[in-house]
């Protein structure tokens, strides 16, 4: 029997990880359907014309075709929040709501570009095609481009457990999803330099809303990355 929601994409996508975490937070039943990102089928491009993953289908609206589907992880999470408002993923307070959207965007843009594009992709995409990992690019990104982003996040946490008050929000989910993208394949950053961010990542790695996705990722990466890479200069 088909689940109420179908998520098209790949567990290795940090954006799918974010959407899965929101689905899990709200206790929603969902299935995942893999999409070949190297050769996306025409039916999927009709759903996601920008050729990106993930996309979500609400089967209560339509079981096939573009109807009932939403592309882009932020749009998906916003839709889920409106349809299933409790437990909330977004703060009710207007200012905190705006801050949450900003931190989500920070994760989806700056962090994704550096961590995903500059570390994960040069290593894993190479492994997928039987090539040697581009460790020079990954190491340069890790040591030069990512530390300023971690500095900002460390300051935003300010020693706290979450980024906005004392409640988990989309800001935490989006940031954790991106941090996990490198944490899956690279040894941890310096805990002495980023203690709050280290504690945050450890807590999110153990959080129940990420377990299904992380287990799928670890299974997929087991042969490609039997040991994490040490990129520290």
VENGIGI-V254391 format. One record per pair of residues at least 24 apart in sequence whose ideal C-beta (glycine too) atoms are under 6 Angstrom apart, sorted by the first residue. I is the first residue (numbers start at 1). J is the second residue. D is the distance in whole Angstrom. If there is no record, write none. Layout:
i = {I:I}
j = {J:J}
d = {D:D}
//
This chain:
i = {2:3:3:3:4:4:5:6:6:6:7:7:7:8:8:8:8:9:9:9:11:11:11:12:13:14:14:14:15:16:17:17:18:18:18:18:19:19:19:20:21:21:21:22:22:22:24:25:25:26:89:90:91:91:96:99:100:100:100:100:103:103:104:104:104:107:107:107:110:111:111:112:114:114:114:115:115:115:116:118:119:120:123:127:138:139:142:143:150:150:153:154:154:154:157:159:176:184:185:185:186:186:186:187:187}
j = {59:29:30:31:29:59:30:31:33:57:32:54:56:33:35:54:55:35:53:54:213:216:217:217:53:177:178:181:73:54:177:213:73:173:174:177:54:73:76:213:173:209:210:77:80:89:209:89:209:84:170:170:164:169:164:164:164:169:170:171:163:171:170:171:174:174:175:178:149:149:178:178:141:145:146:178:181:182:181:145:182:181:185:224:231:231:231:233:194:197:197:194:196:197:196:196:204:217:225:228:228:229:231:228:230}
d = {6:5:5:4:6:6:4:5:6:4:5:5:6:5:5:6:5:6:3:3:5:4:5:6:5:5:5:4:4:4:4:5:5:6:5:4:5:5:5:5:5:4:6:5:5:5:4:6:5:5:5:5:6:6:5:6:6:5:5:5:6:4:5:6:4:4:5:5:6:6:4:6:6:5:5:6:5:5:5:6:5:5:6:4:6:5:4:5:5:6:5:5:6:5:4:5:4:6:5:6:6:5:5:5:5}
//
